[in-house]
């Protein structure tokens, strides 16, 4: 599968590094929209902001533009969910029939509340393509450091799933397969909100037992929120995409945890947002929260989620 990865941020750099090392005889192509970052990657093979000293293998080839996109069998879209629609709209006339999109975004389009899979269906209604999503429960640095990790690929096509599994899996990274792409996307967007609140509470001085109490209160309300947003009450904590990813995001060194800590330490959400922007980071959960605030509203069974709104929009 001739592969290109679009936008090479922190986590996406870690994935590109993993793929190129795991498939040394295969060329991987990458495109970064930031011209300065792109030139730095070309000349030093390092990301100027993350993982100093980590150089990408020579089998990574950087593209100056996306004019050759029609040549690729696999397009890995490492793009925040709210930009997926405009990106697909800009490239839809330059795609190979039967192409596979592998989405790495953890979130929804905050304006439409659509998942990336829904957005692709809308933008490419009559086009022949496959859709897959990769759900991780890890921190980017762990992948770069080659820790023993797990991830899940969601795709309705079994043959495509197995090809992607072979591409990513090695002795350090274990890949499970699922056909339930929708739930992976929904869980991926809402677990970020959990992380905001857990570490807001930590910054306020709550002990771990109290933080876990609030975690359970949010989890109890999750089916109601899913039903209000998408008419889908199906949650299963044993599902890797919810259980493992939710815990990793809430209790590891995630960007959403960092954002929650900053707000809890008497920073306003605006100040926390600027701090992350200066560090080239993005807390997806904060933007998702802003767009579902009205849906949470004054619903009598969403008290725990209403507390998050209060903490991050005051």
N, C-alpha and C positions, 0 to 999 in steps of 0.2 A: 504494500500500500504506500504510494508516494504521499508523503505527509508534510503538511505545513501547519505551524502554530502561529496564531495571530495575537499580537500584543505580548510582549515579554516583560511582565512585571515581576515581583518577588516570587510568588508561588509558581508563576508560569515559567520563570527562569529555572526554578528547581525541577520542574517537570521536564523541561527541555534537556537539562543536564542529565536527568535520570534516563530519558529515552535514548539519548545519544550514547551513553555509556553502556546501556543494556543491549544495544543493537549496533555494535561497532562497525559492522560492514554495511550499514544502511545510512543513506544520506537523509538528514532532516532539514527542512527549510523553515525559516522563521521571519516574521515581519513585525517590526516595532514602529508604532506611529510617531513616537518622539524621535526627531532627527538626531538630537544630541546623543541620546541613549543608543540609537542604532549605530552611529558612527563609532561610539566607544566599544560596542560589542564587536564590531568589525575589526577594529584595530587591536584591542586587548583581549577579546573573547571573555571579558568580565562585565558584570553589571555594575555601573558606577555607584549604585545606591545600596546594593545588597550583596552579601556573601563575598566579601573581599578575599581575594586569593583563589576563588573558585573559577577556573577557566573551562569554558565549553570545549568539547572535543572538536577536532577538525572536520568531523562529518556533519557539523552544523553549518548550513549555508544561509546567509542573510540576504533577503530580497529587498530591493530598493522600492518596489511597488508591488501591486497585486495583479498586474496585467497578465501574469502567467497562471492565474488561479485555475483555469480550465484543465490544466495538466494534472491536478491533484485528486487522489482517490479519497484522502482523509484530510478534513480541515478541522483542526482543534481550535475552538473559539474560546480564548481566555479573556473574555470581555465582560465587564459589569452588565448585569441583566438589562438595565435601562437603555443600553446602547446597542443591544443585539438587533432590534428592529431596523434601526437606521443603517447598521452595518450590512445586514442581509439585503436590504433594499438597494444598497450601493453595488453589490456584487452579483445579484441574482441573474444578470444576463451574461455572466462570465463563469458559469459552473459546468462541471462535467456531469453528464447524466449518470445517476447511480451513486453520486458522491455521498460519503458519510460525514456528518457533522458530529463531533464529540464536544459536548458542552462542559466546561469546567466551572461555570458561574454558579455561585451559591446565592440565589436570590430570585426575585421576580422583577418585572418591569413595574416600577413603583407608580407610574401614572395610569397604567391599564390593569394592573394586578394580574397580568398574564405571565405564565412561565415561559422560559426560552423555547420549550417545545411547542407551546401554543403559538408563539410569535412566528416560528419557522413555518408552521402550518398555514398561518395567515399570509405570510409573505411569499410562500412557494406552493400555492394551492394545487397546481397541476404539474409540478415538477417531480421527477423521480429521484428521491434521496432517502437516506437512512438517518435516523437520529439516535444518539446515545448520550448518556450523561455519566460523568465520573464523580463519585461521591467519596471524599477523603475524610479520615478522622486522624489528622496529623497536623503538625506545624511544618512549614516549608523547610526550616533548618534541619528538621529530622530527616527529611528526604535527601537533602544535600549530604548530610552526615552518614547516610546509608544505615539508618536504624532499621530494626525489624518492624514492619508496618503492615497495615491492612487497608484495603479500599474496595469499593464496589462499583461495577459497571452496570448501568441499566440500559437495556436495548431490547426491543421486541424481536429483532432478527437474531436467531441463535448463531448463525454462521458469522455475522459481523461481531457479535459478542465475543466469540472464541478467538477471532483474529485480534481484537483489541486486548483481550486477556493475554495472549501470547506476546504482544508488543510491549506491555507494561510489566508483566509479572517476572520476578526473578527470586533468588534465594532470600532476599530481604523484603520484597514487597509481595504480599499475598492478595490476589484479586478474587472476589466472589462475584457471581453474576445474578442479575435480576431482570425481569421483564417489566417491572413496575416503575417506569420512568416518571410518571406523574407524582407518585408519592415521594420519590427521591427529591424531586424539585420542590414540592410543598414543604417537606421537612427542612430542606436546605435553606429555604427563605426564613422560616420562623425560628429555627434554633438560634439564629444570630441575635434575635431579640432577647432570648433567655440569657445569653452571655452578657448583654448590656446590663441587665438587672442584677445578676449574681455578683458582678464585680463593682457595681455601684454600691451594693450593700456591704461588700468587703471593705471598700474605702470608707464607709461610714462606721466601721468598727464592729460589725456583726461577726460572731463566731461561726465556724463552719457548720455546726449543727443547725444554727438558725438560717444560714444560707440554704442548706439543703431543704429546710421546711418550705422556704419560699419557692425553691425549685419545684417541689412536689405540688404546691398550690398552682403554679403555672401549668404544669403538666396535666393536672386535673381539668383545667379549663381549655386545653389545647383542642379537643374534639369539637367544642362549641365554636371556637374561632375558625377552625378549618371549615366547619359547616356554613358559617356566615360568609366566609370568603369564597369558597369554591363548591359548597354542597357536598363536601367529602369529610366524613367523620372517621375514616379508616386510619387509625394509628396503632402501631405495634412497636413497643419499645425493644423487642427482640430483633427488629429489622435493623440491619447495620446502619443504613442511611439515617435512621433516627437515633437509635440508642448510642452507638459509638461516636458518631459525628457530633451529636448533641453534647455528650460529655466532654469530648476533646475541645470543642469550641468554648464551652462554659468554664472548663477547669484547666486548660493549658494556656499558653501565652498567645492567645489569639488577638486579632485587631479589635474585635468587638469587646473582648474583655478589657483591653487597654482603654478603649473609649469609655466604657462604663466606669473604670477606675478614675479616669480624669474628671468626669462629671461628678463622681462621688467625692472627689477631693476639692470641692467648691469651685470647680471650673464650670462655666456655662457650657451647654452643648455646642454653641457657636465657637467658643474658645477651643474646646476639644477637637472640633472639626478642623479648625485651622492648624492645630498641632499635627494632626494626622496628615493633612495635606502637605505640610512642610516636610514631612518624613516620607512622602510619596506612598501613603497608605490610605485605606478606604474602609470605613466601618459600614458594611452593607446593612446591618441590622437597624442602624439609626434611620436610614432613609426609608427602609420598609416600614418602620414604626410610624414615621410621619404620614405615610400614605394610607395606613390602615387605622389611623387615630379616630376618624369619624365612624368607622365600622365598629370599633371597640365601644365608642360613645359612652353611654350610661347603662349598658346592658347589665342587668342585675346579676348575671352569672359570670361576668368577666372582671371581677374586682381586682384580681392579681395583675391582669394586663392593664387595667386602668391606673394602677400604681406606677407602672413603667411609664405610661404616657405622662403622668404627673411629674415624674422625676426628670424626664428628658425633654419636656417642652415648656417648663416653667420659666 
